[in-house]
Amino acid sequence: MDNAKVEIKETLKYGKAVFAKDKIFKGEIIGAFHGETYEAPRAMLLPDEPPLRAGRHAIQFERNKWRDGKVNGVARYIAHSCEPNCGIKNLFEVTAMRNIQAGEEITWDYAMTEDSDFRMKCECGTSACRGIIGAYSMLSPAIRQKYKGYISEWLEPA
C-alpha cells in the first residue's frame, strides 16, 4: 500500500524519514498503518524496543489501542510536524492534505490521532511549532478547523 512516489531516507536530524520522489497530489494515500495491534492502559506503556518501537511508530485508533506500521513500510517513518502536509483518513491511511512537491518531506501531526498521555518534545522547526507533540485535546479550535477532514474519525466522527 506504500505510494511508489515516496522513499525512506536517512536524515541527520532524526534518523529515517519519508520524502516525495515525484509530485504527489492532494488526496493521494502515502502509506498505511497495517502492522501489529497493541493494547495498553497508557501510551507510555507501549513497547519501545527495536524492531517494533511501537511507542514511536504506532497510530492510535481507539481509547487504548494502537496499530504499528509494517516493518520497512513508509507509514512508520513519517515524521511529525506542527505544519503537516498529510493527515489521516480511514483510521490508518496517511493522506496528502495538499499537493506535495518532489523532494519535500512527508509529515503529519501526531495529534490528529492521539488522545492519550503520550508527550514528546517537538523538533519540527516550523513557524507553527507548538514545542510538544501530544494529544488531540491539546489542539486549539483553529488548528482543529484547519485539519478538518484529516483528523482520525475515532476522534472526530463524521
Secondary structure as UniProt FT lines:
FT   TURN            4..5
FT   STRAND          6..11
FT   TURN            12..14
FT   STRAND          15..20
FT   TURN            26..27
FT   STRAND          29..32
FT   STRAND          37..39
FT   HELIX           43..45
FT   TURN            50..52
FT   HELIX           54..57
FT   STRAND          58..62
FT   TURN            63..64
FT   STRAND          65..68
FT   TURN            71..72
FT   HELIX           74..77
FT   STRAND          79..80
FT   STRAND          86..89
FT   TURN            90..92
FT   STRAND          93..96
FT   TURN            102..103
FT   STRAND          107..108
FT   HELIX           110..112
FT   STRAND          120..121
FT   TURN            127..128
FT   STRAND          132..133
FT   HELIX           136..138
FT   HELIX           141..146
FT   TURN            147..149
FT   TURN            153..155
//
